[in-house]
Amino acid sequence: MSENNENANEVPKSEARTEGTEGKSEKSGKSGKSGKSGKDGAAPASGADGAPSPVADESPVEAKSTGGGGGEGADGEAGEAGGAEAGASAEQVEPDAAKVKSGLAKESAVKSGVKSGVAEAVVKSAAKKSSSGSGSGAKRGSASKTSSSTGGSKVSAKPSRSRSKAVASLEGARIGFIGAGRMTDSIVKGLLKSEKVKPKQVFIAAKTAKNFDAFKVQGITTSTRAYDIFGKFDCDVVIMAVHGFVIRNCFKLGGSRPLALTTNFIPTRRRAIYVLSLIGGVPLADLKQVLLNPDSEGRYKVAMHRLVLNTSVAYGLGLGALDVELDSKKCAPVVRDLLQAVAKVEYVVAEQMDAVCSLAGNGSAFVYYFIASLADGGFKMGLNKVMAVKLATKTMQSAALAVLETNKGPAALRDASTSPSGPAIYGIAVLDKQDCASGLQAAIEGANRRLKELVEKAV
């Protein structure tokens, strides 16, 4: 039981005092001076008119109503009256008057006790709502001070995460990659070349660290734990750049539901996370199952998109496709700015992304093959290698731009580039004889077939 509660249970000492003591109280009341203070420095008692002290006292007033001007200590004992000698002489000279005045003092003390009791209840209530630093054993004076300083206001809540709920721009975003292969390397090079992303904004996670050295020398943070991309590194945009079999293994090794791709399901966030999947052959529905905890899926703020990019993004000249319009509300500004920094991006529905990957994603390799073949033909005719490559490349470039500018089909432009019995048509006849067209088509089909194989197994 606290000290204050003990004091409350005491019998009022005013009723146990003799007439002489009452005289002491009266004389002390006349003088208006406080007696010796208690252990806790309590406020002075009421004056001769019986008005309560301006500072609320936590201890029951009934226990100190006859204590003259003296306050009580923390142990509940009454302080000595400041005018003890004057009270004693008044008892001998004017006993009757002292009795009458002492009765008035008692009545005033009782009224003061009622008021002080109400004030005490208010102080105790405020003390409970204040911080724990003012504990139950605090002194009465400090409790009153705490009550007045807080004003009964609530304690402020613990500050939330310093990071904002939404990413304002690409410059302030954290870009994460799961996978450290060539595609990741190409995108990182393009982002750094654009100068819109700094190395400290890029984070890469892969199962092995064999490709990390090239990233570390650029000041990029790496980890062998994929979960760090979402947890420790707290990335805003995450690019999934692994083979499809990595996702499929989560389904094969799981029981009633697939295993989490990142050792644990990605944590929920108060702001949105944007996941861009470069994984061919894996629909977003499957990717969600290995990233999002199904027990709390409604708490996630994750926007997922399928994406295709070619390796030309390393030079800021990439070609890509996204399953939403870049200028629509479905595409976040940070995603749009990131992609536009490295590539020209077209809108393609998610169901056709595998075909886009085979043509646009892998097609660059076929075009390089074709340029190299044209250059070799020029070299065979006597041009030096450098000039042959330059002319072959610019020929491809000018022809491609003509298709884009005129909106004419390539077959129509091919016919417009040939003349009857001219050299061009003779060359095309040789290509047809070698079944070059069928070979290029077979190349696209072969890339698509391999894409699906990699989803099922790593070979």
Secondary structure, DSSP 4 states (H G I P E B T S, - for coil): --HHHHHHTSPPTTTT--HHHHHHHHHHHHHT---S--TT-PPP---TT-PPPSS--SS-GGGGTTSTTPPP-TTSPPPPPTTHHHHHHHHHH-HHHHHHHHHHHHHHHHHHHHHHHHHHHHHHHHHHHS-GGG-TTS-HHHHHHHHHHHTTPPPPPPP--SS-SS---GGG--EEEE--SHHHHHHHHHHHHHTSS-GGGEEEE-SS-TTHHHHHTTT-EEES-THHHHTTS--SEEEE-S-HHHHHHHHHH-SSSPPPTTSSPPPP-SS-EEEEE--TT--HHHHHHHHS-GGGGGG--EEEEEEEE-GGGGGT-EEEEESS-TTSTTS-HHHHHHHHTTEEEEE--GGGHHHHIIIIIHHHHHHHHHHHHHHHHHHHTT--HHHHHHHHHHHHHHHHHHHHHH---HHHHHHHT--TT-HHHHHHHHHHHTTHHHHHHHHHHHHHHHHHHHHH---
